[in-house]
């Protein structure tokens, strides 16, 4: 799976957002924010870990996850380049997103 595909899932994007607000979180702490099973949270964390978006630590039976800022920054730079290329060819994306009612 491409790293961008890892971000295509709304739950994984929300996990990244939650981790960006906290130093680290355990899977059960993340699960409290969703209406899905612990197994589903673990699967999402596995995908994010495989693509370098999160670090995993384990002490005994206690697992924690934290955001990998390097991968997030790398993805942000890639997206910024795509947006620049688009806007050179097609104009500002914000106006297109507003017309499509993606932005308020």
C-alpha positions in Angstrom: 0.0 0.0 0.0 1.2 3.5 -0.9 1.7 5.8 2.1 -1.0 8.1 0.7 -3.4 5.2 0.6 -2.7 4.7 4.3 -4.1 8.2 4.8 -7.2 7.6 2.6 -9.0 6.0 5.5 -10.9 8.5 7.8 -10.2 6.5 10.9 -6.4 6.5 10.3 -6.5 10.2 9.6 -8.3 10.7 12.9 -5.7 8.5 14.7 -3.0 10.8 13.3 -4.8 13.9 14.4 -5.3 12.4 17.9 -1.6 11.5 18.1 -0.6 15.0 17.0 -2.4 16.3 20.1 -0.8 13.9 22.5 2.7 12.8 23.2 1.7 9.1 23.0 -1.5 7.0 23.3 -2.3 3.4 24.0 -4.6 1.6 21.7 -7.4 1.5 24.4 -7.1 5.3 24.7 -7.5 5.7 20.9 -10.4 3.2 20.9 -12.3 5.5 23.3 -12.7 8.0 20.3 -14.2 5.5 17.9 -17.2 3.1 17.6 -15.1 0.3 16.3 -13.4 -2.7 18.0 -10.0 -2.8 19.6 -9.0 -5.3 16.8 -9.9 -2.7 14.2 -7.9 0.0 16.0 -4.9 -2.4 16.1 -5.2 -3.0 12.3 -5.3 0.7 11.6 -2.2 1.2 13.8 -0.5 -1.6 12.0 -1.0 0.1 8.7 0.2 3.4 10.0 3.3 1.7 11.5 4.0 -0.1 8.3 4.1 3.2 6.4 6.2 5.0 9.0 3.5 7.3 10.3 3.7 6.1 13.9 6.2 4.6 16.3 5.3 1.7 18.6 6.7 1.2 22.1 6.1 -1.8 24.3 6.8 -2.2 28.0 5.5 -5.6 29.2 1.9 -5.7 28.1 1.6 -1.9 27.7 1.7 -0.7 24.1 1.9 3.0 23.1 2.0 4.8 19.8 3.3 8.2 18.9 3.4 10.2 15.7 6.5 10.1 13.5 6.9 13.8 12.6 9.5 13.0 9.9 7.0 11.0 7.8 4.2 13.5 8.4 6.5 16.3 7.2 7.7 14.3 4.2 4.0 13.6 3.2 3.2 17.3 3.7 6.1 18.3 1.3 4.9 15.8 -1.3 1.4 17.1 -1.1 2.6 20.8 -1.3 4.4 20.0 -4.5 1.4 18.3 -6.0 -0.8 21.4 -5.1 1.8 23.8 -6.6 1.8 21.8 -9.8 -2.0 21.7 -9.9 -2.3 25.4 -9.3 0.2 26.3 -12.0 -1.9 24.3 -14.5 -5.5 24.9 -13.1 -5.6 27.8 -10.7 -6.1 27.8 -6.9 -7.5 24.6 -5.4 -9.3 26.5 -2.7 -11.7 28.0 -5.2 -12.3 24.6 -6.7 -12.9 23.1 -3.3 -15.3 25.8 -2.4 -17.3 25.4 -5.6 -17.4 21.6 -4.9 -18.5 22.4 -1.4 -15.5 20.6 0.1 -14.6 23.8 2.0 -16.9 26.3 3.7 
